[in-house]
Each structure stands twice: as C-alpha cells, then as structure tokens.
Amino acid sequence: MLVDIRNLSIAFPSATGPSLAVREVSLSLGAEKLGIVGESGSGKSLTARSLLRLLPDNATVTADRLEFAGIDVLGASERVLRGIRGKRAGLILQDPKFSLNPVMTAGAQIAEAFRAHRRAGRREAKAAAIDLLAQVQIRDPARVAGAYPHELSGGMGQRVMIAMMLAPDPELLIADEPTSALDATVQAEILRLMEDLVSRRGMALMLISHDLPLVSHFCDRVAVMYAGRIVETLAAGELARAEHPYTRGLLECLPTLTHDQARLPVMARDPAWLA
Amino acid sequence: MIAVQDLRVRFGAMEAVKGVSFAVPHGGAFGIVGESGSGKSTVLRALAGLNADWTGRMSVAGQALGPKRSRAFFRRVQMVFQDPYGSLHPRQTVDRALGEPLIVHGIGDADRRILRALAEVALPAASRFRYPHQLSGGQRQRVAIARALMAEPEVLLLDEPTSALDVSVQAEVLNLLADLQAARGLTYVMVSHNLPVVAHLCPMVGVMQGGLMVETLSAADLRAGRTAHPHTTALRALSTELEEA
C-alpha cells in the first residue's frame, strides 16, 4: 500500500478552542487513481498535504497511522521528508502562474528539479528537461524550455508543472485542483495527459477537485468529503448510485445541457451529516 | 433593450473584438460563451463603458452610447464581476458598499433601501455591518448583486458571476438571478465559459472565438445539439461528455 491513512485529524486553534478541519479520515491508496471531491473548506487539500507534512505551522495533526510507502510521515525527520517531497511524491497546484518561478525559464526549472533529486550534470539535466517537455506533449519542447512562465499560456504552464513533477520519477502524484484555472478544452487535455502518464508509469494519482463529474471521469475511485469527513467512497462509474444526500445534492445542483430545469435544486444541509 | 452592431475593440495593435453584433430584448437574457482570450469579457466591458477605445454602434434602451457615458447610463446599467473577493472593498462594511451607489446617484431613503436589498438577495439583516472577510464567498457575491441593484438598474451585466463559487452556492446564486429577473423585469447579458450555466439562465447564446461571434443560437438548439459552427459543437461535446459519464 503506497498511502495508508488511519483516523487522521487536523485541528487549528480558534477563539473558541481547537477547531477540527479534518475529522478521523481514513483512506488507502495503491497504484490507482483516487479522486477527492468536496467544496471549499471540506478538508480535501489538507488531507492530501498532510501526506507531505506541508501544513500551516499552527495546525495540529493527529493520526493512528499516516504512512507513505511504509514511512511514518508524522514521525519523520525533515531529511527523510525531503526524500518524499517532490522526489517520491509530486505536488501540482492550481495555478501555474503562482507555482512557477517567474524569473527562471521553464527548462531551467525542470532541470533544477531533475538535478535536485538525481545525480546528473547540467547538460544531462537540460536534455532531460527537453525530453520531459516532449513527454507532456509540448510540440516544440526546445522553444518552451527557453521560455519564461509569463510567455506561456495557462495550459502550457500546467504542462511545465507536470513535467517538473515527473522529473524525479515519483511514485505518487498529488494534483490539487490542477485544472480549475484553465479553459474547459484545455482542462480535458491536461487531465487526459495526466491520466495517460500515470497509467503508463504505473504511478498513483490523488486528484483533488470540487468538480465531481470531472473527477469521476478520470479516476478509479472517488472519495467525497464534507466538513472534514469522508462521507462516501464510490467507484467512479457508480456516481449515479451515490447514496449520501450530500453527494446526491452535489450532482443535482449542477445545471446540465441535457435537461432543462426552471429552478436548480438547492442543497438542504442536514446537521446530522456533521455527526 | 440592448443593440450592439459591428463592435470592434483594440488594445494597441491587437484587435480583441473583430466586429460583434447582437441584440437583447427588454427583459431578456443573452449569454456569451467562449474560451479565455476569445474577447467575451471585452465585449461586456465595452458595453459597460469600462473600455473607451471601441468602434461600431451600441445602444441601450434606444439611446446610442458614446465613449463617455452619462450618469443616467450608469444608473440604468450595472455590472457584477467574477470575483467577489476582488470587487468588494475589504475595509468597508456591507452597509457602506450598498450605500455608495445611493450617494453617487443622489437617492435618499438609504436605511430602508439597504434593508430591502439585503432581504431581496436573502442575506440576514445582521450582515449589514459585517466586512467582506466575515462573509462566505456566496454571501459576498450576494452583496455584489445587491450593490448592483441599489441604483435600480434595468440592465445587469454579469461577468462569470458564479465561476468562483462552489457548485451548491452556484445553484443558489443562479436561482437568485432568475428570481430577480422575474421580479424586476431586468435584462441580463452574462459572460461565462460554462455552457450549462449560460444555457440555464439565457434563452439566447452567442459563441465567441478569436474575437468573432461565430454563432448565435437559442439555448434549446444548444441543448438539442443543433449547432452550426464546429467550435460550438466542440464546446458542447466537452460539457455533455462529462454529464454522461
């Protein structure tokens, strides 16, 4: 099992005592594609980031087990964590505009990631960067390698991010809303690309998103989070068979092209879901 | 109510909008869809008077629009932006945000009007003296809509009004916009990249690509797949593909 989480809770201090952002979440992940879906504040990003121990300083994390490839992440030293972060588990964030270094060329950033995790010379890293850009289906990799982030479109930027994360050949890719800043056409391209790369390299993928239909299209399993808990886990093809009223509500409140509705159903949040 | 003919907008050497025409009847809703950079927001901003460098003809309520707009225009036409975090002043209370259009347009009776506006967008009266950071994203967008309604406009220009919101909140805001339109007889022009959202609110939809409006069709035709332009067909396929999954 690549990822094994048992009873993970994450709390933040507040004026009225600790407030729980993630409550007793358990999940495990092998070489598969898992989607984590939830709305703002449901704890989906915190859950994924806890695997890399990339949480704000004031967060209190407790778990019976929080393991990545057999390594206890909670007890690990910074040195051990460096062997995970970026090397064995890559993280792709929402907007490449903010996650790429604006004053380094795309190629230099990928080469830097390559050299940080592998023994390689400058020339070898540069060649690897161009090869990686070709792998993320950039038509003119040599040109893009020499381009600065502001010269790239959102979709191109996200491809560069993916190439950078693939450089150390990780076992797990965590993608936190990787396409929500992109156009629908580009969104589909990027997700298809990620799906393809993940399957071909036998990697695991954790795809975090607020878009339930999108995620179920590209993942094997989907975990739905609400108020810090996983309320339901579904096989991706079984979305129509969702039982939890929150999952049903998420699906029903989406306007669709296929059915015309005068009013959209609005979700009635049941306090019992919090229990 | 709104007529746009051969609208062209340029930014320096780049022509962002290359001759766009459409018309919206009184009380109607027109949606503009397209990808980033297709010029859809530029059309809306030119219509709102936020971009003076345009050519062509535009009129609202039968009055031709020039590069400079009258005070009456700004009372008649209001705009709601995508990001309620960016469009509300972080250090002004909801009360101040809603009161400002009244001061600008010399409308009295502020107290009663603010309370009524809050009720109309289903915000609790207690939120009147809150700051934007004390509200959720959906509540903030409701404040932005309430502010746009303060001057009692006839036209609302909506620029991606729900794309920064969670889907459950999006449903609430779309219902609110539909209710307000029915109650006040408002005319909407909405820009969005989300086809289902546009088709839900707007009976007529214009599809933009590369600064041109490549197709104008009814929402019913869009739903049924009676599309003429390949770009419309492609955009529709992307939305329906996910729905069928």
Chai-1 contact restraints between the chains, C-beta under 6 A:
chainA,res_idxA,chainB,res_idxB,connection_type,confidence,min_distance_angstrom,max_distance_angstrom,comment,restraint_id
A,E39,B,D166,contact,1.0,0.0,6.0,A-B,restraint_1
A,S40,B,D166,contact,1.0,0.0,6.0,A-B,restraint_2
A,D183,B,E35,contact,1.0,0.0,6.0,A-B,restraint_3
A,D183,B,S36,contact,1.0,0.0,6.0,A-B,restraint_4
A,A184,B,L238,contact,1.0,0.0,6.0,A-B,restraint_5
A,A188,B,L238,contact,1.0,0.0,6.0,A-B,restraint_6
A,P213,B,L242,contact,1.0,0.0,6.0,A-B,restraint_7
A,L214,B,L242,contact,1.0,0.0,6.0,A-B,restraint_8
A,H217,B,L242,contact,1.0,0.0,6.0,A-B,restraint_9
A,H217,B,A245,contact,1.0,0.0,6.0,A-B,restraint_10
A,C253,B,V167,contact,1.0,0.0,6.0,A-B,restraint_11
A,C253,B,S168,contact,1.0,0.0,6.0,A-B,restraint_12
A,C253,B,A171,contact,1.0,0.0,6.0,A-B,restraint_13
A,L254,B,V167,contact,1.0,0.0,6.0,A-B,restraint_14
A,P255,B,P196,contact,1.0,0.0,6.0,A-B,restraint_15
A,P255,B,V197,contact,1.0,0.0,6.0,A-B,restraint_16
A,P255,B,H200,contact,1.0,0.0,6.0,A-B,restraint_17
A,T256,B,P196,contact,1.0,0.0,6.0,A-B,restraint_18
A,T256,B,E243,contact,1.0,0.0,6.0,A-B,restraint_19
A,L257,B,P196,contact,1.0,0.0,6.0,A-B,restraint_20
A,L257,B,A199,contact,1.0,0.0,6.0,A-B,restraint_21
A,L257,B,R223,contact,1.0,0.0,6.0,A-B,restraint_22
A,L257,B,S239,contact,1.0,0.0,6.0,A-B,restraint_23
A,L257,B,T240,contact,1.0,0.0,6.0,A-B,restraint_24
A,T258,B,E243,contact,1.0,0.0,6.0,A-B,restraint_25
A,R263,B,N175,contact,1.0,0.0,6.0,A-B,restraint_26
A,L264,B,A171,contact,1.0,0.0,6.0,A-B,restraint_27
A,L264,B,L174,contact,1.0,0.0,6.0,A-B,restraint_28
A,L264,B,N175,contact,1.0,0.0,6.0,A-B,restraint_29
A,V266,B,A171,contact,1.0,0.0,6.0,A-B,restraint_30
A,V266,B,E172,contact,1.0,0.0,6.0,A-B,restraint_31
A,M267,B,S168,contact,1.0,0.0,6.0,A-B,restraint_32
